[in-house]
Amino acid sequence: MVDIKEKYKDLQPLPCGIQDFEKIRTNGLLYADKTEYVYKLANDPNGEVYFLGRPRRFGKSLFLSTLECYFNARKDLFEGLKIMDLEQKWIKYEVLRFDLSGCKTVIELRSSITHSIVEYEEKYNIKHNEHFEIKDRFSSVIKTAANGEQQRVVVLFDEYDSALQQTLYNEEEHEKMRDFYRSFFAVLKSESHYIFKIFLTGIMKFTQLSLFSVLNNIKILSANDEYAGVCGFTHEELQSCLRRHVERLADASEMTYNQAYQSIIDRYDSYSFSKNLTKVINPYSLLNALADCELNNYWTISGSTKVLMDTIDSGEHQMPNWECEYMDKLALEGNDADRKNLVLSLYQTGYLTIKKYEKETQTYILAVPNSEVKEAISKLLIPRLLEKDDNIVNNNILNFKRNFILGDEEKAMQFLQALVAGTPYSQDNTSKAIEERFQFIIMQVLFLCGFKPQSEVSIATGRMDIVCKTKWKNAIFELKMTSNGGLDAASEQIADRKYAAPFLTDDKELLTFAIEFDAKDKELKRWRIEKVEAY
């Protein structure tokens, strides 16, 4: 047996949770070289203000930290990296950096910015007066740092939209937040002749702010092909600088390198943020998996955001088709915050990603990126949708799985019945919308069980609501509301359209589930399970 610790004792340490470029470089931690993007942005003659949108824990803060070190002319930190072959001048700029993450109220936001302003006032020997407005103090810091226009400054905002997200569903607090942002960010316009570059990162863009409506020629990098690989790990980086870490995972899991590599791809890969479909891997999940030598679910911990949970709680939306959602090019590339657009919010927060771009129609096709996110959707959203305690939900799902696998499908359905009892509706109370909501819930339950469900599966004779394949059996689910014919209508549709026919050649047990939902009582009312024999 391989002695993992001995074989990999000289392996370069991974920067799990570390978003500080200087700390990574001085401590000899692994760094995937993104410095060509730094050089390209810094030397772009046609841009002064940039916004990069990416989901949480996707490396935005590290990229901003790298920019900060570059503009501080910390050449010593870049030895051996690509930028050393590109940059010759290494001009030093004064850098003003603000981290706005974690602010939930205007008071917290003002306090966070004030704290940063005070630090810069002390650095530049500015006599501050706490009675002055924060925007005036910010203006003074910019002018002083620029040293009478002898040296323009660089301004960096990390997670600039965090506070706006927190208040998106609180109109009064959100308006206060917008007013503060407008006042504060207006300084960037009035003092623009002192500023060389402005960079902002976040999840979404709020167009109603002065920052995006007043400043000229802001460049949105979020869906830009040239910057598709700026955050996260590309396949090339996984195979090069992370190769030995993948080998260690393979040895620890008793897999071949190719098996370990493919497992990583299946679980953490397939994020795309532009038309060229450059694939990148969530860095937070990947680094933790390689450090732990375990393919665990890290997205459940890192991936939920308040704005998404608030959107779900609002009840204004039906759940999307996780395997195929369409979005207009302008809507996606604009990246604007819109609480009425659940699909856009899911894309911005990383629950959906680009799978294809149709040039003819200028349409993006979105889907869930990988199995880790699918599992997180079930664990995070199902209890929210059902408005039930997590433990109750998980217990019912576990019992459904156990009985389904052991062959007691009737008992399994009883646990499913208990799970969906009293399911709340969205604002759309049509029979079709309610049926889709129940269908979505059953899909997630089947997925959480480790099965492979597919919704709206088309065959020559019709379209099946759900097809579920397991190691032991195949199952077809047809759902009907009581008002739409109920149990008998579901059974007749399965039989009349010969839904079982395509699966009869599989060497597995085949079952059909006709299920009736009652909208009035909000329950899974009746079901009929039939075992299908070969013709």
C-alpha positions as CSV (number, residue, x, y, z in Angstrom):
1,M,0.0,0.0,0.0
2,V,1.3,3.5,-0.9
3,D,2.6,5.6,2.0
4,I,0.8,8.8,1.0
5,K,2.4,11.0,3.6
6,E,5.9,9.9,2.6
7,K,5.4,9.9,-1.1
8,Y,4.0,13.4,-1.2
9,K,5.9,15.0,1.7
10,D,7.4,17.6,-0.6
11,L,4.1,18.6,-2.2
12,Q,3.6,22.3,-2.5
13,P,1.0,23.5,0.1
14,L,-2.4,24.6,-1.2
15,P,-3.8,28.0,-0.3
16,C,-7.2,26.8,1.1
17,G,-9.2,29.9,2.1
18,I,-6.3,32.3,1.5
19,Q,-7.1,35.2,-0.8
20,D,-4.0,37.3,-0.1
21,F,-1.5,37.2,-3.1
22,E,1.4,38.4,-0.9
23,K,0.8,35.7,1.7
24,I,0.5,33.0,-1.0
25,R,3.8,34.0,-2.6
26,T,5.9,34.6,0.5
27,N,4.7,31.4,2.1
28,G,5.5,29.3,-1.0
29,L,1.9,28.2,-1.5
30,L,0.6,27.0,-4.8
31,Y,-0.5,29.7,-7.2
32,A,-2.2,29.2,-10.6
33,D,-0.6,32.0,-12.7
34,K,-3.3,34.5,-13.7
35,T,-0.8,37.4,-14.1
36,E,-1.3,37.7,-17.8
37,Y,-4.8,39.0,-17.0
38,V,-3.4,41.5,-14.6
39,Y,-1.0,42.9,-17.2
40,K,-3.8,43.0,-19.9
41,L,-6.1,45.0,-17.6
42,A,-3.5,47.3,-16.3
43,N,-2.3,48.2,-19.8
44,D,-5.7,48.4,-21.5
45,P,-5.6,51.8,-23.2
46,N,-9.4,51.8,-23.7
47,G,-10.5,51.1,-20.2
48,E,-10.5,52.9,-16.9
49,V,-13.4,51.3,-14.9
50,Y,-14.0,47.6,-14.8
51,F,-16.5,45.3,-13.2
52,L,-16.0,41.5,-12.8
53,G,-19.0,39.4,-11.6
54,R,-18.5,35.9,-10.4
55,P,-20.2,33.6,-7.7
56,R,-19.0,33.6,-4.1
57,R,-15.7,31.8,-3.3
58,F,-14.6,31.9,-6.9
59,G,-11.2,33.8,-6.4
60,K,-12.3,37.4,-7.0
61,S,-10.6,38.6,-3.8
62,L,-7.4,36.9,-4.8
63,F,-7.4,38.5,-8.2
64,L,-8.0,41.9,-6.6
65,S,-5.1,41.3,-4.2
66,T,-2.9,40.4,-7.1
67,L,-3.8,43.7,-8.8
68,E,-3.0,45.5,-5.6
69,C,0.5,44.0,-5.4
70,Y,1.1,44.7,-9.1
71,F,0.1,48.4,-8.8
72,N,2.2,48.6,-5.7
73,A,5.1,47.5,-7.9
74,R,5.9,44.5,-5.7
75,K,8.1,43.0,-8.4
76,D,9.6,40.6,-5.9
77,L,6.3,38.8,-5.5
78,F,6.0,38.0,-9.2
79,E,9.3,36.3,-9.8
80,G,8.8,33.3,-12.1
81,L,5.3,34.3,-13.2
82,K,4.2,35.2,-16.8
83,I,4.0,38.9,-16.1
84,M,7.8,39.1,-15.7
85,D,8.1,38.5,-19.5
86,L,5.5,41.2,-20.2
87,E,6.1,44.1,-17.8
88,Q,9.2,46.2,-18.1
89,K,8.4,49.5,-16.3
90,W,6.8,48.4,-12.9
91,I,5.3,51.8,-12.2
92,K,4.2,52.2,-8.6
93,Y,0.7,53.6,-7.9
94,E,-1.0,54.4,-4.7
95,V,-3.8,51.9,-4.2
96,L,-7.0,52.4,-2.2
97,R,-8.7,49.2,-1.5
98,F,-12.1,48.7,0.1
99,D,-13.6,45.3,1.2
100,L,-17.4,45.7,1.4
101,S,-18.3,42.1,2.1
102,G,-20.3,41.2,5.2
103,C,-22.1,44.6,5.5
104,K,-25.8,44.1,6.1
105,T,-27.1,47.6,6.9
106,V,-26.2,51.1,6.0
107,I,-24.7,51.6,9.4
108,E,-22.4,48.6,9.0
109,L,-21.5,49.8,5.4
110,R,-20.7,53.3,6.6
111,S,-18.7,52.0,9.5
112,S,-16.6,49.7,7.2
113,I,-15.8,52.4,4.7
114,T,-15.1,54.9,7.5
115,H,-12.6,52.5,9.0
116,S,-10.8,52.2,5.7
117,I,-10.8,56.0,5.2
118,V,-9.3,56.5,8.6
119,E,-6.5,54.1,7.8
120,Y,-5.7,56.0,4.6
121,E,-6.0,59.4,6.4
122,E,-3.4,58.1,8.9
123,K,-1.2,56.8,6.1
124,Y,-1.2,60.1,4.2
125,N,-1.1,62.3,7.3
126,I,-4.5,63.8,6.7
127,K,-6.0,65.5,9.7
128,H,-9.4,63.9,9.7
129,N,-12.6,65.4,11.1
130,E,-15.2,62.9,11.9
131,H,-17.9,65.5,11.4
132,F,-17.1,65.8,7.7
133,E,-19.1,63.7,5.4
134,I,-17.5,60.4,4.4
135,K,-17.6,61.4,0.7
136,D,-15.6,64.5,1.4
137,R,-13.0,62.6,3.3
138,F,-12.8,60.0,0.5
139,S,-12.2,62.9,-1.9
140,S,-9.4,64.2,0.3
141,V,-7.7,60.8,0.4
142,I,-7.8,60.5,-3.4
143,K,-6.3,63.9,-3.9
144,T,-3.6,63.5,-1.3
145,A,-2.7,60.0,-2.5
146,A,-2.3,61.4,-6.0
147,N,0.1,64.0,-4.7
148,G,-1.1,66.9,-6.7
149,E,-1.7,64.9,-9.8
150,Q,1.9,63.8,-9.9
151,Q,0.8,60.2,-9.4
152,R,-2.8,59.0,-10.1
153,V,-4.3,56.4,-7.9
154,V,-5.9,53.0,-8.3
155,V,-9.2,52.2,-6.5
156,L,-10.3,48.7,-5.8
157,F,-13.6,47.6,-4.4
158,D,-14.0,43.9,-3.4
159,E,-17.6,42.5,-3.2
160,Y,-19.0,46.0,-3.7
161,D,-22.5,44.7,-4.1
162,S,-22.6,42.6,-0.8
163,A,-24.6,45.2,1.2
164,L,-27.0,45.8,-1.7
165,Q,-27.8,42.1,-1.9
166,Q,-28.5,42.0,1.8
167,T,-31.2,44.6,1.5
168,L,-32.7,43.7,-1.8
169,Y,-36.0,42.6,-0.3
170,N,-36.2,45.4,2.3
171,E,-37.3,48.4,0.2
172,E,-36.7,51.0,3.0
173,E,-33.2,49.8,3.9
174,H,-32.3,49.2,0.3
175,E,-33.2,52.8,-0.7
176,K,-31.0,54.1,2.2
177,M,-28.2,51.8,0.9
178,R,-28.6,53.1,-2.6
179,D,-28.5,56.7,-1.4
180,F,-25.2,56.1,0.4
181,Y,-23.7,54.3,-2.6
182,R,-24.7,57.1,-4.9
183,S,-23.1,59.8,-2.7
184,F,-20.0,57.8,-2.0
185,F,-19.3,56.5,-5.5
186,A,-20.0,60.0,-7.1
187,V,-16.6,60.9,-5.8
188,L,-15.0,58.6,-8.3
189,K,-16.6,60.7,-11.1
190,S,-15.8,64.1,-9.6
191,E,-12.1,63.1,-8.8
192,S,-11.6,61.0,-11.9
193,H,-8.6,63.1,-13.1
194,Y,-6.7,61.8,-10.1
195,I,-7.6,58.2,-10.8
196,F,-5.8,55.8,-13.1
197,K,-8.0,52.7,-12.8
198,I,-11.0,51.5,-10.9
199,F,-11.8,47.8,-10.4
200,L,-14.9,46.3,-8.8
201,T,-15.8,42.7,-8.1
202,G,-19.1,41.3,-7.0
203,I,-21.9,38.9,-7.9
204,M,-24.2,41.3,-9.6
205,K,-24.4,44.8,-11.0
206,F,-26.8,47.4,-9.7
207,T,-27.4,49.8,-12.7
208,Q,-29.3,52.3,-10.6
209,L,-26.1,53.4,-8.8
210,S,-24.2,56.4,-10.0
211,L,-21.2,54.2,-10.5
212,F,-22.8,52.4,-13.5
213,S,-24.9,55.3,-14.8
214,V,-22.5,58.2,-14.5
215,L,-19.0,56.9,-15.1
216,N,-18.1,56.7,-18.7
217,N,-17.1,53.5,-20.6
218,I,-17.3,51.1,-17.8
219,K,-16.2,47.7,-19.1
220,I,-18.1,44.6,-17.9
221,L,-15.8,41.7,-17.9
222,S,-18.2,39.1,-16.5
223,A,-19.1,37.5,-19.8
224,N,-16.0,38.6,-21.7
225,D,-14.3,35.8,-23.7
226,E,-10.8,37.2,-23.0
227,Y,-11.3,37.0,-19.3
228,A,-13.2,33.7,-19.1
229,G,-10.4,32.0,-17.1
230,V,-9.5,34.9,-14.8
231,C,-11.0,33.2,-11.8
232,G,-11.2,29.5,-11.0
233,F,-9.0,26.7,-12.3
234,T,-9.0,25.8,-16.0
235,H,-8.5,22.2,-17.2
236,E,-5.0,23.1,-18.3
237,E,-4.2,24.3,-14.8
238,L,-5.7,21.2,-13.2
239,Q,-3.5,19.0,-15.4
240,S,-0.3,21.1,-14.9
241,C,0.2,22.9,-11.6
242,L,-2.3,20.7,-9.7
243,R,-1.3,17.4,-11.3
244,R,0.6,15.9,-8.3
245,H,-2.3,16.9,-6.0
246,V,-4.6,14.9,-8.2
247,E,-2.2,12.0,-8.1
248,R,-2.3,12.1,-4.3
249,L,-6.1,12.1,-4.3
250,A,-5.9,9.1,-6.7
251,D,-3.6,7.2,-4.4
252,A,-5.6,8.0,-1.3
253,S,-8.8,6.9,-3.0
254,E,-7.3,3.9,-4.7
255,M,-8.1,5.2,-8.1
256,T,-6.0,5.7,-11.2
257,Y,-5.0,9.3,-12.1
258,N,-7.6,9.3,-15.0
259,Q,-10.4,8.2,-12.6
260,A,-9.5,10.8,-10.0
261,Y,-9.3,13.5,-12.7
262,Q,-12.7,12.5,-14.1
263,S,-14.2,12.4,-10.7
264,I,-13.1,16.0,-10.1
265,I,-14.5,17.1,-13.4
266,D,-17.9,15.4,-12.7
267,R,-18.1,16.9,-9.2
268,Y,-16.7,20.4,-9.5
269,D,-16.3,21.4,-13.1
270,S,-18.3,22.8,-16.0
271,Y,-18.6,26.4,-15.0
272,S,-18.6,28.7,-18.1
273,F,-19.1,32.5,-18.0
274,S,-18.8,33.4,-21.7
275,K,-19.7,32.4,-25.2
276,N,-16.4,30.6,-25.9
277,L,-17.5,28.1,-23.1
278,T,-14.1,28.0,-21.4
279,K,-14.5,25.5,-18.6
280,V,-13.4,26.5,-15.1
281,I,-13.5,24.7,-11.8
282,N,-14.7,26.2,-8.5
283,P,-11.4,26.9,-6.7
284,Y,-12.8,26.8,-3.2
285,S,-14.3,23.3,-3.7
286,L,-11.3,22.0,-5.7
287,L,-8.6,23.1,-3.3
288,N,-10.5,21.8,-0.2
289,A,-11.1,18.5,-2.0
290,L,-7.4,18.1,-2.9
291,A,-6.3,19.1,0.6
292,D,-8.7,16.7,2.3
293,C,-8.2,14.0,-0.4
294,E,-12.0,13.6,-0.3
295,L,-14.6,14.6,-2.9
296,N,-16.9,16.2,-0.4
297,N,-19.6,18.8,-1.0
298,Y,-18.2,22.2,-0.2
299,W,-20.7,24.2,-2.2
300,T,-23.4,23.6,0.5
301,I,-21.3,25.6,2.9
302,S,-20.1,28.3,0.5
303,G,-22.7,28.6,-2.2
304,S,-25.8,30.0,-0.6
305,T,-26.4,33.8,-0.6
306,K,-29.0,35.8,1.2
307,V,-30.4,37.3,-2.0
308,L,-31.1,33.8,-3.5
309,M,-32.7,32.6,-0.3
310,D,-34.8,35.7,-0.1
311,T,-35.9,35.2,-3.7
312,I,-37.0,31.6,-2.9
313,D,-38.8,32.8,0.2
314,S,-40.7,35.5,-1.7
315,G,-42.8,32.8,-3.4
316,E,-42.8,34.9,-6.6
317,H,-41.2,32.2,-8.8
318,Q,-41.6,28.7,-10.0
319,M,-38.4,26.7,-9.9
320,P,-36.5,26.6,-13.2
321,N,-35.7,23.7,-15.5
322,W,-32.3,23.0,-14.0
323,E,-31.2,21.2,-17.2
324,C,-32.2,23.8,-19.8
325,E,-33.1,27.4,-19.2
326,Y,-32.8,30.1,-21.9
327,M,-31.6,33.6,-21.3
328,D,-31.3,36.5,-23.7
329,K,-27.8,37.7,-24.4
330,L,-28.3,41.2,-23.2
331,A,-29.9,40.1,-19.9
332,L,-27.1,37.7,-19.0
333,E,-24.2,39.9,-20.2
334,G,-25.7,42.9,-18.5
335,N,-25.5,41.0,-15.2
336,D,-28.0,43.5,-13.7
337,A,-29.5,42.7,-10.3
338,D,-33.1,41.8,-10.8
339,R,-35.1,40.1,-8.1
340,K,-37.9,39.4,-10.6
341,N,-35.5,37.2,-12.6
342,L,-34.8,34.0,-10.6
343,V,-32.8,32.4,-13.4
344,L,-30.4,35.3,-13.6
345,S,-30.0,35.2,-9.8
346,L,-29.2,31.5,-10.0
347,Y,-26.7,32.1,-12.7
348,Q,-25.0,35.0,-10.8
349,T,-24.8,32.9,-7.6
350,G,-23.4,29.8,-9.4
351,Y,-26.3,27.4,-9.4
352,L,-26.7,27.7,-13.1
353,T,-24.0,28.2,-15.7
354,I,-23.6,28.6,-19.5
355,K,-23.8,25.3,-21.4
356,K,-24.3,26.6,-24.9
357,Y,-24.6,29.9,-26.8
358,E,-26.9,30.1,-29.9
359,K,-25.4,32.7,-32.1
360,E,-28.4,32.8,-34.5
361,T,-30.9,33.7,-31.7
362,Q,-28.3,35.4,-29.4
363,T,-29.5,33.1,-26.6
364,Y,-27.6,31.4,-23.8
365,I,-28.7,28.0,-22.6
366,L,-28.1,27.5,-18.9
367,A,-28.0,24.4,-16.7
368,V,-26.6,23.2,-13.4
369,P,-22.8,23.0,-13.7
370,N,-22.0,19.8,-11.8
371,S,-23.1,17.1,-9.3
372,E,-21.9,19.1,-6.3
373,V,-24.2,22.0,-7.1
374,K,-27.1,19.6,-7.8
375,E,-26.7,18.2,-4.3
376,A,-26.5,21.6,-2.8
377,I,-29.7,22.6,-4.6
378,S,-31.5,19.8,-2.9
379,K,-30.0,20.3,0.5
380,L,-30.4,24.1,0.5
381,L,-33.6,24.7,-1.5
382,I,-35.9,21.7,-0.8
383,P,-36.3,22.5,2.9
384,R,-36.9,26.1,2.0
385,L,-39.5,25.2,-0.6
386,L,-41.3,22.8,1.7
387,E,-41.0,25.1,4.7
388,K,-40.0,22.2,6.8
389,D,-37.2,21.5,9.3
390,D,-34.0,20.2,7.7
391,N,-34.0,17.1,9.9
392,I,-37.6,16.2,9.0
393,V,-36.9,16.6,5.3
394,N,-33.7,14.5,5.5
395,N,-35.3,11.8,7.6
396,N,-38.2,11.4,5.1
397,I,-35.8,11.3,2.2
398,L,-33.6,8.7,3.9
399,N,-36.6,6.5,4.5
400,F,-37.9,7.0,1.0
401,K,-34.5,5.9,-0.4
402,R,-34.2,2.9,1.9
403,N,-37.6,1.5,1.1
404,F,-37.4,2.3,-2.6
405,I,-34.1,0.3,-2.8
406,L,-35.3,-2.6,-0.7
407,G,-38.4,-3.0,-2.9
408,D,-41.1,-1.7,-0.6
409,E,-42.2,1.1,-3.0
410,E,-45.6,1.5,-1.2
411,K,-43.8,2.3,2.0
412,A,-41.5,4.6,0.1
413,M,-44.4,6.6,-1.3
414,Q,-45.8,7.0,2.2
415,F,-42.7,8.9,3.2
416,L,-42.9,10.9,0.0
417,Q,-46.5,11.7,0.9
418,A,-45.4,13.0,4.3
419,L,-42.6,15.0,2.8
420,V,-44.8,17.0,0.4
421,A,-47.8,17.4,2.7
422,G,-48.8,21.0,3.1
423,T,-46.4,22.2,0.4
424,P,-46.7,26.0,0.0
425,Y,-47.5,27.4,-3.4
426,S,-45.9,30.2,-5.3
427,Q,-48.0,33.2,-6.4
428,D,-48.9,31.3,-9.5
429,N,-51.6,28.9,-8.3
430,T,-52.6,27.5,-11.7
431,S,-52.8,23.7,-11.9
432,K,-49.9,23.6,-14.3
433,A,-47.7,25.7,-11.9
434,I,-48.6,23.6,-8.9
435,E,-47.9,20.3,-10.8
436,E,-44.5,21.7,-11.9
437,R,-43.7,22.5,-8.3
438,F,-44.5,19.0,-7.1
439,Q,-42.6,17.5,-10.0
440,F,-39.5,19.7,-9.1
441,I,-39.7,18.5,-5.5
442,I,-39.9,14.8,-6.5
443,M,-36.9,15.3,-8.9
444,Q,-34.8,16.7,-6.1
445,V,-35.8,13.9,-3.7
446,L,-34.8,11.3,-6.3
447,F,-31.5,13.0,-6.9
448,L,-30.7,13.3,-3.2
449,C,-31.2,9.5,-3.0
450,G,-28.3,9.2,-5.4
451,F,-30.4,8.2,-8.3
452,K,-30.4,9.7,-11.8
453,P,-33.8,11.3,-12.5
454,Q,-34.6,13.2,-15.7
455,S,-37.6,15.4,-16.2
456,E,-39.8,15.9,-19.3
457,V,-38.2,12.9,-21.2
458,S,-39.5,12.8,-24.8
459,I,-40.2,9.7,-26.8
460,A,-42.0,9.2,-30.0
461,T,-45.4,8.8,-28.3
462,G,-45.2,11.6,-25.8
463,R,-43.3,13.2,-22.9
464,M,-42.8,11.5,-19.6
465,D,-42.8,13.7,-16.4
466,I,-39.9,11.9,-14.7
467,V,-37.7,8.9,-15.6
468,C,-35.5,7.6,-12.8
469,K,-32.7,5.1,-13.4
470,T,-30.9,3.3,-10.5
471,K,-28.6,0.4,-10.3
472,W,-31.5,-1.9,-9.5
473,K,-34.5,-0.7,-11.4
474,N,-36.0,1.9,-13.7
475,A,-39.0,3.9,-12.8
476,I,-41.4,6.1,-14.7
477,F,-43.4,8.8,-12.9
478,E,-46.5,10.5,-14.3
479,L,-48.1,13.2,-12.2
480,K,-51.7,14.6,-12.5
481,M,-53.6,17.0,-10.4
482,T,-57.0,15.9,-9.1
483,S,-58.6,18.7,-11.2
484,N,-56.9,17.3,-14.3
485,G,-58.1,13.7,-14.1
486,G,-56.0,12.6,-11.2
487,L,-54.8,9.0,-10.7
488,D,-56.8,7.4,-13.5
489,A,-55.7,10.0,-16.1
490,A,-52.0,9.4,-15.1
491,S,-52.4,5.6,-15.4
492,E,-54.1,5.9,-18.8
493,Q,-51.4,8.2,-20.1
494,I,-48.7,5.7,-19.1
495,A,-50.5,2.9,-20.8
496,D,-51.9,4.6,-23.9
497,R,-48.6,6.3,-24.8
498,K,-46.6,3.1,-24.1
499,Y,-44.1,4.9,-21.9
500,A,-42.6,1.6,-20.7
501,A,-41.6,0.5,-24.2
502,P,-38.2,2.1,-24.5
503,F,-37.0,0.5,-21.3
504,L,-38.1,-3.1,-21.7
505,T,-34.8,-4.2,-23.2
506,D,-32.9,-3.1,-20.1
507,D,-32.0,-5.9,-17.8
508,K,-33.6,-4.2,-14.8
509,E,-36.9,-4.2,-13.0
510,L,-39.3,-1.6,-14.5
511,L,-41.9,0.2,-12.4
512,T,-44.5,2.9,-13.3
513,F,-45.8,5.3,-10.7
514,A,-49.1,7.1,-11.5
515,I,-49.5,9.9,-8.9
516,E,-52.3,12.2,-8.0
517,F,-51.8,15.6,-6.3
518,D,-54.7,17.5,-4.7
519,A,-54.2,21.2,-5.0
520,K,-57.0,22.0,-2.5
521,D,-55.6,19.8,0.3
522,K,-52.0,20.4,-0.8
523,E,-51.1,16.7,-0.7
524,L,-50.0,13.7,-2.6
525,K,-53.4,12.1,-2.5
526,R,-53.2,8.7,-4.3
527,W,-50.7,6.6,-6.3
528,R,-50.7,3.4,-8.3
529,I,-47.5,1.4,-8.7
530,E,-47.3,-1.3,-11.5
531,K,-44.5,-3.6,-12.3
532,V,-44.1,-3.9,-16.1
533,E,-43.2,-7.2,-17.6
534,A,-41.5,-7.7,-21.0
535,Y,-43.9,-8.2,-23.9
